[in-house]
Amino acid sequence: MTKAMMIAPDHPAEAAPLLRREFTLDPGHGPVDSAILRTSAQGVIEAWVNGIPSSDELLAPGWTSYEWRVRLVEHDVTTAVAERTVVALRLGNGWYRGWLGFTGQRAVYGDERAGYAELEIRFADGHVQRVGTDESWRAGTGEVLADDLYNGETIDARLRDRSWQRPGFDDAQWDAVHAVDVDPGRLVPRTSPPVRRLGERAVERVWTSPSGRTLVDFGQNLVGFVRVRVSGPAGSEIVLRHAEVLEGDELGTRPLRRAEATDRFVLSGGDDVFEPTLTFHGFRYAEVTGWPGELDPEALTAVVVGSDIRPTGTFACSDALLNQLHSNVVWGMKGNFLSVPTDCPQRDERLGWTGDLAVFAPTAAFLGDVEGFLADWLIDAELERQATPLRTVPVVVPNVMKHLETGFPEPGATAVWGDAAVWVPWALWTAYGHEQTLRDAYPLMTAHVRSVEAALAPDGAWDSGFQFGDWLDPDAPADDPGKSKAPAEVVATASAYRSAGLVAGAAAVLGAESDAAEFRALRDRIGVGFRTRYVHDGRVESDSATVYALAIVFGILDDADVQRAGDRLAELVREAGHRISTGFAGTPFILDALTSTGHLDDAYALLLQREVPSWLYPVTMGATTIWERWDSMLPDGSVNPGEMTSFNHYAFGAVADWMHRSIGGIAPLDPGYRRILVAPQPGGGLTWAEASLETPHGRAAVRWDADPELRLRVEVPAGVEAVLRLPGRADETLASGIHHR
């Protein structure tokens, strides 16, 4: 019996370490019934058994709150083992040791990459042989000379030699290894989907820039890397730089800040294939230098990388721009759901900002089966919360901020950002209906709301402490994205009301009646404080679109004020020419606020606006993902001058939730779609729309056509009923099956 341990080379180099162990199967036990390889790392790890990859995963074991848990990845490698067997590992820096955050720091979790492997072999007679990482292993280096998630990877194909992965290789000149002190209790089974290659994109265009650079367009802003097939003189180097946009007809790298996003490939002199699998980039364009001869577009392929989340929801309609907007939302989620839900995938940041996810979770839960992915992230959110000085939800999870020299102290309880602790698990409960997911997140949910309660003024308003407010209000200065029209304390108090109410609902679901009563009372106290302090004669303080949207959708207003607030919101929307006037806090809710108060035409006009700022303005500018700013690219084609400018940020893509429910017509009436609301609300000149969703009970689908009169086709999963609700008609209950109306 062996007990595996984390190991690292005695004399580490900057090149990616290789670790190997060769052994013989225990004799006399018959054939091998099964062989399971379990791996983990401080960093990222790739594994082979007798030269055969243990899986098709990338960047395993992924990013978690390493201080408390590191994922243990398990794969069946039965077909790879033989009488003589080699387990071979390659280690990358990953999030553990690479550059991380936006302050120019690296190795924030530790200086030493280390790998873990245990191969458990079961024989026909029941005998078990285990071979694990220990101090008998040997360490070397290979063709990967440098690797970093932000800066890219350097591969020298002259050093490529696969023989180290197979029996018979002489590793006598390799380095010794040593054990790394890691608490075995930190190694936890993986519950989140792995990162994999999700698809490929061919080159759409190759051209020469004004400065003479060779540029390549893959036609889609994506996350991954470029696979290169090339032949050329040994020792010659090809360099690929990546970016999301062009600026001045050159590669637009300024928004990347410190991230170099550069891969370097040194040729062997033969036919080479390069795949920089220890890094990833957010890009649509690449600049290629050093190519031998004329660049053949077929030599380059963009490999799309992300967490392997099963798609579940679809949407399409008669408006091509809306379809492109929805595609942009899908691609934004695909690129940013990579191991953790990040804000952006390209610059020197790529952090798990809680506010982005708080508003996007309902959209995500329609588009894909994200329950395991987000439930796993919520585990880290609770671990990180417990570690903050005030026991409050941090603004990023995993909370790398505590390791960075940011000048940004932990802010304590925050609205919207901290509310991810409540809004995300509630979105999962609503979408999937699994009580255990809600129960697992319940300590985090209650802790957040109690931390908010402690920050409230005596009258129930939340008017103290740091707040992001209505972040990225389009009227905010480029260098001051938090300067919004909506006062931070109004946004915070409204958000506190919503969170208290949702936690009361969660407590009721879980049978915690005393908690339910406590949080209902807190919700009511906050509501009184909000209405007393911020609502006067039906007007909400600051008289801006965001404050009305939140007050209406969160249900804070007295009945007599709801319609007045909705009417005033519609007036503001019209006064703005149906251009967006909201930021992170207000944008996800404004269409629902308009719709619920009888202003569907204004909701559609806002959605279909093409002038900046609007959802469709980026589409008219060629966007293929959701932008961070409404004007990340200015109408003249230049990039927004703000330092913080990403072209792949999913937060404003939360509008797709309204599109799914109000245009497509699919919404849950009960958690997990045990009952379904079919309530499309045609408008905006659309002549047809369709949506589908793989619910926990099967496929639900709606298709409507409005030319010349409204016709519907509704598909209801087995064992489920739907309520059909159409304008001007009485509700109708639909049984399982296909219905035409």
C-alpha positions in Angstrom: 0.0 0.0 0.0 1.2 3.5 -0.8 -0.1 6.8 0.3 0.2 9.4 -2.4 1.5 12.9 -1.6 2.0 16.2 -3.3 5.5 16.2 -4.9 7.7 18.9 -6.6 11.1 18.8 -8.2 14.1 19.5 -6.0 15.4 22.1 -8.4 12.5 23.7 -10.1 12.9 25.6 -13.4 10.6 28.0 -15.1 9.8 25.4 -17.6 6.8 23.2 -16.9 7.9 20.3 -14.7 7.5 16.7 -15.8 7.0 13.9 -13.3 7.2 10.2 -14.0 7.1 6.8 -12.2 7.6 3.4 -13.9 6.5 0.2 -12.2 5.5 -3.4 -12.8 2.1 -4.8 -12.1 1.9 -7.1 -9.1 2.1 -10.7 -10.5 -0.1 -13.6 -9.8 -3.5 -11.9 -9.6 -4.9 -12.4 -13.0 -6.1 -9.7 -15.4 -6.7 -6.1 -14.4 -10.4 -5.5 -13.8 -10.1 -1.7 -13.4 -7.6 1.1 -13.1 -8.5 4.5 -11.7 -6.2 7.5 -11.8 -6.8 10.3 -9.3 -4.8 13.5 -9.8 -4.6 17.0 -8.3 -2.1 19.8 -8.2 -0.9 23.1 -6.9 -1.2 24.6 -10.3 -2.7 22.7 -13.2 -1.9 19.1 -14.3 -1.9 16.9 -17.4 -1.5 13.1 -17.0 -0.7 10.2 -19.2 -0.6 6.5 -18.6 1.8 4.7 -20.9 1.6 7.7 -23.2 -2.2 7.7 -23.4 -3.8 10.9 -22.0 -5.8 10.1 -18.9 -8.6 12.3 -20.2 -9.5 15.1 -22.6 -9.7 17.7 -19.8 -7.8 20.9 -19.7 -6.5 23.1 -16.8 -7.4 20.4 -14.2 -8.1 20.5 -11.3 -9.3 24.1 -11.9 -9.5 27.1 -9.6 -10.9 26.8 -6.1 -10.3 28.5 -2.8 -7.0 26.6 -2.5 -6.5 27.5 1.1 -9.3 25.0 2.0 -10.0 22.8 -1.0 -8.3 21.5 -4.1 -10.2 19.3 -6.5 -9.3 15.7 -6.9 -10.0 14.5 -10.4 -10.7 10.8 -11.2 -10.5 9.0 -14.5 -10.7 5.4 -15.7 -7.5 4.4 -17.3 -8.0 0.6 -17.4 -7.2 0.2 -21.1 -3.9 2.0 -20.7 -2.2 -0.1 -18.0 0.1 -2.9 -18.9 2.6 -5.2 -17.2 5.1 -2.3 -17.3 3.3 1.0 -16.7 4.4 4.6 -16.5 2.3 7.4 -14.9 3.5 10.7 -16.4 2.5 14.2 -15.3 3.0 17.7 -16.6 2.5 20.7 -14.2 1.5 24.2 -15.2 1.4 27.4 -13.2 -2.4 27.9 -13.6 -4.1 30.2 -11.1 -2.0 28.9 -8.2 1.5 30.2 -9.3 0.8 32.3 -12.4 0.1 36.0 -12.6 -3.3 36.7 -11.1 -5.4 39.8 -10.5 -4.8 43.3 -11.7 -1.9 44.4 -9.5 0.9 42.7 -11.3 1.5 39.9 -8.8 2.1 36.2 -9.3 2.4 33.1 -7.2 -0.2 34.6 -4.8 -1.1 31.2 -3.4 2.4 29.7 -3.3 5.8 29.6 -5.1 5.9 25.9 -5.8 4.1 23.9 -8.3 3.3 20.4 -7.1 1.5 17.3 -8.5 -0.5 14.5 -7.0 -1.4 11.2 -8.5 -2.7 7.9 -7.3 -3.3 4.9 -9.6 -5.5 2.3 -8.1 -5.4 -1.0 -9.9 -7.9 -3.8 -9.1 -7.3 -7.3 -10.3 -9.6 -10.2 -11.1 -8.9 -11.9 -7.7 -9.7 -8.7 -5.7 -6.1 -7.7 -5.1 -5.5 -3.9 -5.2 -2.2 -2.3 -6.2 -1.7 1.4 -5.6 1.0 3.5 -7.1 1.1 7.1 -5.9 3.3 10.2 -6.1 6.1 10.0 -3.5 9.8 10.7 -3.2 10.7 7.8 -5.6 9.4 9.7 -8.6 11.7 11.6 -11.0 11.3 15.1 -12.4 12.5 16.7 -15.6 11.4 19.4 -18.1 10.3 19.2 -21.7 9.1 21.4 -24.5 7.0 23.8 -22.5 9.5 26.5 -21.5 7.0 29.0 -20.0 3.3 29.0 -19.2 0.9 31.5 -17.8 -2.8 32.1 -18.0 -2.4 35.8 -18.7 0.8 35.9 -20.7 0.7 32.8 -22.8 2.8 29.7 -23.4 6.2 29.1 -25.0 6.8 25.7 -26.6 10.1 24.5 -28.2 9.2 21.6 -30.4 12.9 20.7 -30.6 12.6 19.4 -27.0 9.5 17.3 -27.7 10.1 13.7 -26.8 7.2 11.4 -25.8 9.4 8.6 -24.7 9.4 9.8 -21.1 5.8 8.9 -21.0 6.4 5.2 -21.8 8.3 2.3 -20.2 12.0 1.9 -20.8 12.9 5.6 -20.7 16.2 6.3 -18.8 15.4 9.0 -16.2 18.6 8.5 -14.3 19.7 12.1 -15.2 16.4 13.5 -14.1 16.0 15.4 -10.8 14.8 14.0 -7.5 11.6 15.2 -6.0 10.4 16.1 -2.5 7.1 15.9 -0.7 5.1 19.1 -0.3 3.2 19.5 2.9 -0.4 19.6 1.9 -3.2 18.6 4.3 -4.9 15.6 2.7 -8.2 16.9 3.9 -7.9 19.7 1.3 -8.2 17.3 -1.5 -11.9 17.0 -2.3 -13.8 15.1 -5.0 -14.7 17.3 -7.9 -18.4 18.3 -8.2 -18.0 20.8 -11.0 -17.9 20.0 -14.7 -14.4 19.8 -16.2 -12.8 22.3 -18.6 -12.6 20.8 -22.1 -12.3 21.8 -25.8 -15.9 22.8 -26.7 -15.5 23.4 -30.4 -13.3 24.9 -33.1 -13.4 28.0 -35.4 -11.7 28.2 -38.7 -9.9 31.4 -39.9 -12.3 33.7 -41.8 -9.8 36.2 -43.0 -6.1 36.9 -43.2 -4.7 40.3 -44.2 -1.8 42.7 -43.7 -2.3 45.7 -41.3 -1.2 49.2 -42.1 2.0 48.6 -40.1 2.8 45.4 -42.1 1.6 42.9 -39.5 -0.2 39.7 -40.5 -3.6 39.6 -38.8 -6.1 36.8 -38.6 -9.8 37.0 -37.9 -11.7 33.9 -36.5 -15.1 35.7 -36.8 -16.1 35.1 -33.2 -14.8 36.5 -29.9 -14.1 33.4 -28.0 -12.0 31.9 -25.2 -9.3 29.2 -25.8 -6.2 29.0 -27.9 -5.0 28.7 -31.5 -3.8 25.3 -32.7 -1.0 25.7 -35.2 0.2 23.3 -37.8 3.4 24.3 -39.4 6.7 23.2 -41.0 9.7 25.4 -41.1 13.4 25.7 -40.3 14.5 24.2 -36.9 14.8 26.9 -34.3 12.7 29.5 -36.0 10.0 31.1 -33.9 6.4 31.9 -34.5 4.7 34.4 -32.3 0.9 34.7 -31.8 -0.6 37.7 -30.0 -4.3 37.7 -29.3 -6.9 40.4 -28.8 -10.7 40.8 -28.9 -10.8 43.9 -31.2 -8.9 45.9 -33.7 -7.9 49.5 -33.0 -6.6 51.8 -35.6 -6.6 48.7 -37.9 -4.0 47.1 -35.7 -4.4 44.4 -33.0 -6.2 46.1 -30.1 -4.1 45.0 -27.1 -4.6 48.1 -24.9 -7.7 46.7 -23.1 -5.6 43.7 -22.0 -3.6 45.9 -19.7 -0.7 43.8 -18.3 -1.8 40.5 -19.9 0.6 39.7 -22.8 -1.7 37.0 -24.3 1.2 35.9 -26.4 2.2 32.3 -27.4 5.6 31.5 -28.8 6.3 28.3 -30.8 9.9 27.2 -31.7 9.9 24.9 -34.7 11.6 21.5 -34.8 12.3 21.4 -38.5 9.7 18.8 -39.2 5.9 18.9 -39.2 4.9 20.5 -36.0 1.5 20.8 -34.2 1.3 23.3 -31.3 -1.5 23.4 -28.8 -0.8 25.7 -25.8 -3.0 23.8 -23.4 -1.6 25.4 -20.2 -3.1 28.8 -21.0 -6.2 30.4 -22.5 -6.9 33.7 -24.2 -10.0 35.8 -24.9 -9.7 36.8 -28.5 -11.2 37.1 -32.0 -8.1 38.3 -33.7 -4.5 37.1 -33.7 -1.3 38.7 -35.0 1.1 36.2 -36.4 4.9 36.9 -36.8 7.7 34.7 -37.9 5.6 32.4 -40.2 7.8 30.6 -42.7 6.5 31.6 -46.1 2.9 32.5 -46.9 0.4 31.8 -44.1 -2.1 29.1 -45.1 -5.4 29.9 -43.2 -6.0 26.2 -42.7 -2.9 26.0 -40.6 -4.6 27.9 -37.8 -7.6 26.7 -35.8 -9.2 28.5 -32.8 -10.0 25.9 -30.2 -12.9 27.0 -27.9 -12.3 26.1 -24.2 -14.6 26.3 -21.2 -16.3 24.3 -18.5 -18.3 21.5 -20.1 -21.8 22.7 -19.3 -24.6 21.0 -21.1 -26.7 23.4 -23.2 -30.3 23.4 -22.2 -32.1 26.5 -23.6 -32.6 28.0 -27.0 -34.2 31.2 -28.4 -34.8 32.6 -31.8 -37.1 35.2 -33.3 -37.9 37.1 -36.5 -35.4 39.9 -35.7 -31.8 39.0 -36.8 -30.2 41.5 -34.4 -32.0 40.0 -31.4 -30.8 36.6 -32.5 -27.3 37.9 -32.7 -27.7 39.5 -29.2 -28.8 36.2 -27.8 -25.8 34.5 -29.5 -23.6 37.1 -27.9 -25.0 36.2 -24.5 -24.4 32.5 -25.1 -20.8 33.0 -26.2 -20.2 35.4 -23.2 -21.3 32.7 -20.8 -19.3 30.0 -22.6 -16.1 32.1 -22.4 -16.6 33.2 -18.8 -17.8 30.0 -17.3 -14.3 28.5 -17.2 -13.6 26.7 -13.9 -15.2 29.6 -12.1 -17.7 32.2 -13.3 -15.5 35.2 -14.2 -16.1 38.8 -15.1 -14.0 38.7 -18.3 -11.6 36.2 -19.9 -8.9 38.3 -21.6 -7.2 41.0 -19.5 -5.2 40.8 -16.3 -8.2 40.1 -14.1 -10.5 37.1 -15.0 -11.8 37.0 -11.4 -15.0 35.5 -10.0 -16.8 38.9 -9.4 -19.9 38.2 -7.4 -22.0 41.1 -8.8 -21.8 39.9 -12.4 -23.1 36.4 -11.4 -25.8 37.7 -9.1 -27.6 39.3 -12.0 -26.8 36.7 -14.6 -27.7 33.5 -12.8 -31.3 33.2 -14.0 -30.1 33.6 -17.6 -27.3 31.0 -17.1 -29.7 28.5 -15.6 -31.8 28.6 -18.7 -29.0 28.4 -21.2 -27.2 25.5 -19.5 -27.2 22.9 -16.8 -25.2 25.1 -14.4 -26.4 23.7 -11.1 -23.2 21.7 -10.4 -20.9 24.5 -11.7 -22.5 27.2 -9.6 -23.2 25.1 -6.5 -19.5 24.2 -6.4 -18.7 28.0 -6.6 -21.1 28.7 -3.7 -19.0 26.3 -1.5 -16.0 28.6 -2.0 -18.2 31.6 -1.4 -19.1 30.3 2.0 -15.5 29.3 2.8 -14.2 32.7 1.7 -17.0 34.5 3.7 -15.9 32.8 6.9 -12.4 34.0 6.3 -13.1 37.6 5.9 -12.6 39.9 8.9 -16.3 40.8 9.1 -17.6 37.4 8.0 -19.1 39.0 4.9 -19.3 37.8 1.3 -16.2 39.0 -0.6 -16.5 40.7 -3.9 -14.6 38.0 -5.8 -14.7 34.2 -5.2 -12.2 32.7 -4.9 -11.1 35.7 -3.0 -7.7 36.4 -4.4 -8.1 40.0 -3.3 -6.9 39.1 0.2 -3.6 38.1 -1.4 -3.2 41.2 -3.6 -1.7 44.6 -2.8 -4.8 46.2 -4.1 -5.4 49.2 -1.9 -8.9 48.0 -1.9 -9.7 46.7 1.5 -12.4 44.1 2.1 -15.5 46.3 1.9 -17.8 44.3 4.2 -21.4 43.6 3.2 -22.3 44.9 -0.3 -25.5 45.1 -2.2 -25.8 43.1 -5.5 -22.3 41.8 -5.2 -22.8 40.3 -1.8 -26.3 39.4 -2.7 -25.0 36.7 -5.0 -25.0 34.6 -1.8 -28.8 34.7 -2.0 -29.7 35.4 -5.6 -27.6 32.7 -7.1 -28.9 29.8 -5.0 -32.4 31.1 -5.4 -31.9 31.1 -9.2 -30.7 27.4 -8.9 -33.7 26.5 -6.8 -36.1 28.2 -9.2 -34.6 26.5 -12.3 -33.9 23.0 -11.0 -36.1 22.6 -7.9 -33.5 20.6 -5.9 -34.0 21.2 -2.2 -30.5 19.9 -1.3 -28.9 22.7 -3.4 -30.8 25.3 -1.5 -30.1 23.6 1.8 -26.3 23.5 1.1 -26.3 27.2 0.3 -28.6 28.2 3.2 -25.8 29.0 5.7 -24.3 31.3 3.2 -27.6 32.9 2.4 -28.6 33.6 6.0 -25.1 34.8 7.0 -25.1 37.4 4.2 -28.6 38.8 5.1 -27.6 38.9 8.8 -24.5 40.8 7.9 -26.6 43.2 5.9 -29.0 43.6 8.9 -26.1 44.6 11.1 -25.2 47.4 8.6 -28.7 48.9 8.5 -29.6 52.2 10.0 -32.2 52.1 12.7 -35.0 52.9 10.3 -34.1 50.0 8.1 -32.3 51.8 5.3 -28.8 50.7 4.2 -26.9 54.0 3.9 -23.4 53.1 5.2 -20.4 51.3 4.0 -18.8 50.9 0.6 -21.2 50.1 -2.3 -20.7 49.6 -6.0 -24.2 51.0 -6.6 -25.5 51.0 -10.2 -22.1 50.1 -11.6 -21.4 51.2 -15.1 -24.3 53.5 -15.5 -23.8 54.7 -19.1 -23.7 58.3 -17.9 -20.9 57.6 -15.5 -17.4 59.0 -16.5 -15.1 56.5 -18.2 -12.7 56.7 -15.2 -15.4 56.6 -12.5 -17.8 53.7 -13.3 -19.4 53.8 -9.9 -20.7 57.3 -10.3 -24.4 56.5 -11.2 -27.6 58.5 -11.2 -29.1 56.0 -8.8 -27.9 56.7 -5.2 -25.9 53.8 -3.8 -28.0 53.7 -0.6 -31.3 53.4 -2.6 -29.9 50.5 -4.6 -28.5 48.9 -1.5 -31.7 49.2 0.5 -33.8 47.8 -2.3 -31.4 44.9 -2.7 -31.5 44.2 1.0 -35.3 44.0 0.8 -35.1 41.5 -2.0 -32.5 39.3 -0.3 -34.3 39.2 3.0 -37.5 38.2 1.2 -35.8 35.4 -0.7 -34.1 34.0 2.4 -37.5 34.0 4.1 -38.7 32.0 1.2 -35.8 29.6 1.4 -36.4 29.1 5.1 -40.0 28.3 4.4 -39.0 25.7 1.8 -36.6 24.1 4.2 -39.0 24.1 7.1 -37.1 26.6 9.2 -40.1 28.5 10.4 -38.5 30.6 13.0 -35.9 31.8 10.4 -38.7 32.4 7.9 -40.5 34.7 10.4 -37.2 36.4 11.3 -36.4 37.3 7.7 -40.0 38.3 6.8 -39.9 40.7 9.7 -36.5 42.0 8.5 -37.8 42.4 5.0 -40.8 44.3 6.2 -38.6 46.6 8.3 -36.4 47.4 5.3 -39.5 48.0 3.2 -40.8 50.5 5.7 -37.4 52.2 5.8 -37.2 52.3 2.0 -40.7 53.7 1.5 -40.4 56.3 4.3 -37.0 57.6 3.3 -36.9 57.2 -0.4 -40.5 57.3 -1.8 -42.4 60.6 -1.8 -45.7 61.0 -3.7 -45.0 58.0 -5.8 -41.5 59.2 -6.8 -38.5 57.3 -5.8 -35.4 59.3 -4.7 -33.2 60.3 -7.6 -36.0 59.8 -10.0 -33.8 57.6 -12.2 -34.7 54.4 -14.2 -32.8 52.1 -11.9 -34.5 53.0 -8.7 -38.0 52.6 -10.2 -37.0 49.2 -11.8 -35.7 47.8 -8.5 -38.6 49.2 -6.4 -41.2 47.7 -8.8 -39.7 44.3 -9.5 -38.6 43.7 -5.9 -42.1 44.5 -4.7 -41.2 47.2 -2.3 -43.8 49.8 -3.1 -47.3 50.2 -1.7 -49.9 49.1 -4.1 -51.0 52.6 -4.7 -47.5 53.6 -5.9 -46.7 50.7 -8.2 -48.5 52.0 -11.2 -47.4 55.6 -10.7 -43.8 54.3 -10.5 -44.3 52.3 -13.6 -45.7 55.3 -15.5 -42.8 57.4 -14.3 -40.3 54.8 -15.4 -41.9 54.7 -18.8 -41.7 58.5 -19.0 -38.0 58.4 -18.2 -37.4 55.7 -20.7 -39.1 57.7 -23.4 -37.3 60.9 -22.4 -34.1 59.0 -22.9 -35.2 58.1 -26.4 -35.5 54.5 -25.4 -31.7 54.4 -24.8 -30.3 52.5 -21.9 -29.8 54.6 -18.7 -29.1 51.8 -16.2 -26.0 50.0 -15.0 -25.4 46.6 -13.4 -28.1 46.9 -10.8 -30.9 48.3 -12.8 -30.4 46.7 -16.3 -31.5 43.2 -15.4 -34.9 44.4 -14.1 -36.0 47.3 -16.2 -37.8 45.4 -18.9 -39.8 43.4 -16.3 -40.7 46.6 -14.5 -42.0 48.1 -17.7 -43.8 44.9 -18.7 -45.5 44.4 -15.3 -46.9 47.9 -15.2 -48.4 47.9 -18.7 -45.6 49.4 -20.7 -44.7 46.4 -23.0 -44.3 48.7 -26.0 -41.6 50.7 -24.1 -39.9 47.5 -23.0 -39.7 46.4 -26.7 -38.5 49.8 -27.8 -35.8 49.8 -25.2 -34.7 46.3 -26.2 -34.7 47.0 -29.9 -32.9 50.4 -29.7 -29.8 50.4 -31.9 -28.3 53.7 -30.9 -25.7 53.9 -28.1 -26.3 53.1 -25.3 -28.4 50.0 -26.0 -28.2 46.3 -26.1 -28.2 46.2 -29.9 -25.7 49.0 -30.4 -22.8 46.6 -29.9 -24.4 44.2 -32.4 -24.5 46.9 -35.0 -20.8 47.4 -34.3 -20.0 43.8 -35.0 -20.0 42.5 -31.4 -20.1 38.7 -31.0 -20.1 38.7 -27.2 -21.6 41.1 -24.5 -19.5 44.1 -23.7 -18.5 45.4 -20.3 -19.5 48.9 -21.1 -22.4 50.0 -23.3 -19.8 51.8 -25.4 -16.7 49.6 -25.0 -16.2 50.6 -28.6 -17.2 54.1 -29.6 -19.2 54.8 -32.8 -16.0 55.9 -34.6 -14.5 52.4 -34.0 -12.1 53.5 -31.3 -11.9 51.7 -28.0 -13.4 53.4 -24.9 -10.6 55.4 -23.2 -11.4 53.9 -19.8 -8.8 51.6 -18.3 -11.5 49.0 -17.6 -12.9 48.0 -21.0 -13.7 44.4 -21.9 -15.5 43.0 -24.9 -16.6 39.9 -23.2 -18.6 40.5 -20.0 -21.9 38.7 -19.5 -23.6 40.9 -16.9 -25.6 43.1 -19.3 -26.6 39.8 -21.1 -29.0 39.2 -18.2 -31.6 40.7 -20.6 -31.8 37.3 -22.1 -33.8 36.1 -19.1 -36.6 38.5 -20.1 -36.3 37.4 -23.7 -36.8 33.8 -22.7 -39.8 34.5 -20.5 -41.5 37.4 -22.2 -40.7 36.8 -25.9 -40.1 33.1 -25.9 -42.8 32.5 -23.3 -41.2 29.9 -21.0 -41.0 30.5 -17.3 -41.2 28.3 -14.1 -44.4 28.5 -12.2 -43.1 26.1 -9.6 -39.4 25.5 -8.8 -37.7 23.1 -11.2 -40.5 23.7 -13.8 -42.8 21.3 -12.0 -45.4 23.7 -13.4 -44.6 25.9 -16.4 -45.9 29.3 -17.3 -46.3 29.7 -21.0 -46.8 33.5 -21.4 -45.3 35.0 -24.6 -46.0 38.7 -25.0 -45.6 39.5 -28.7 -44.5 43.0 -29.6 -41.8 45.1 -31.1 -42.9 44.2 -34.6 -41.7 40.6 -34.2 -43.6 38.2 -36.4 -42.5 35.0 -34.7 -40.4 33.6 -31.8 -39.5 30.3 -30.4 -37.8 29.0 -27.3 -37.1 25.6 -25.9 -35.7 24.3 -22.6 -34.6 20.9 -21.3 -36.3 21.1 -17.9 -35.6 18.6 -15.2 -38.7 16.8 -16.4 -38.1 16.9 -20.2 -38.3 19.3 -23.1 -40.6 22.3 -23.0 -41.0 24.4 -26.1 -43.0 27.3 -27.4 -43.4 28.7 -30.9 -45.6 31.6 -31.8 -46.4 33.3 -35.1 -48.3 36.6 -35.3 -48.9 37.0 -39.0 -51.7 37.6 -39.5 -53.0 36.4 -36.2 -51.4 34.8 -33.1 -50.8 31.0 -33.4 -49.0 28.9 -30.9 -47.4 25.5 -30.7 -46.6 24.4 -27.1 -44.8 21.3 -25.9 -45.2 20.3 -22.3 -43.0 17.6 -20.7 -44.4 14.4 -19.4 -45.8 14.6 -15.9 -45.9 18.4 -16.0 -48.7 20.8 -16.6 -48.5 24.3 -18.0 -50.5 27.4 -17.6 -51.1 29.2 -20.9 -51.5 32.9 -20.3 -52.0 35.2 -23.3 -53.0 38.9 -23.5 -56.8 39.3 -23.4 -57.5 35.6 -22.8 -58.3 33.6 -19.7 -55.6 31.3 -18.3 -55.7 27.8 -19.7 -54.2 24.7 -18.2 -52.3 22.4 -20.6 -51.5 18.8 -19.9 -48.3 17.0 -21.1 -48.0 16.8 -24.8 -48.1 19.1 -27.8 -50.8 21.7 -28.1 -51.8 24.1 -30.9 -53.7 27.3 -30.2 
